[in-house]
Amino acid sequence: MKNKILLIGAGGHCRVVLDLLLQSKEYRVAGLVDVKAGVGQNVLGIPVIGTDQDLPKLFKKGIKHCFIAVGSVGDPAVRIKLAVLARKTGFLFPNLIHPTAVMSSRVRLGQGNYIAPGVIINAGADIGDHCIINTGVILDHDCKLGDFVHVAPGSVLSGGVIIGNNSHIGTGATVVQEVKIGANTVIGVGSVVTKNIPSGVIAYGSPCKERKHG
């Protein structure tokens, strides 16, 4: 019997999460919860059944698993708020890994992570909670990602890269080996990161340089 799961969020990122779950043999999507989308609307045939205020009621109805299906571009504040709310309610957060992803058995995953199509994650990588590892990303050996990190499509992190909590690595960025990127930092699209980048900044370019504080 499949576990029932609730998705929080009904926007674009929800579609890719749903696409994965609709192929799942482990989970059955019980519905979507969203602040903006009206109850009764649907995404890929799955209805919106409430708002975030309905989480306790839905949990009491026997839905024990949920997933934060809200995306983020540079600021995961909404994702963090929803995860805290759902965790306090008692929900469990599974990791959702696309079947086309290639991931070493020697990778440590926290909870609530989305691993997208075509991702490659090599041995020794350590990924925190509620990260988005998006389409076609490569994480080489011994990379370490904090919580709520979003690595956008096509990015490449070489061996031993460290990314702090809540940071965003833009589409197509390249981060060379052993570089450290701080927390709450945004790396711009297509950047080539060859040196450490501090916390709380926006940085971009090739080579990537700190441009302003976030």
Secondary structure by P-SEA (a helix, b strand, c coil): cbbbbbbccccaaaaaaaaaaaaccccccccccccccccccccccccccccccaaaaaaaacccbbbccccccccaaaaaaaaaaaaaabbbbbbbbcccbbbbcccccccbbbbccbbbbcccbbbbcccccccbbbbccbbbbccccccccbbbbccbbbbccbbbbccbbbbccbbbbbccbbbccbbbbccccccbbbbbcccbbbcccc
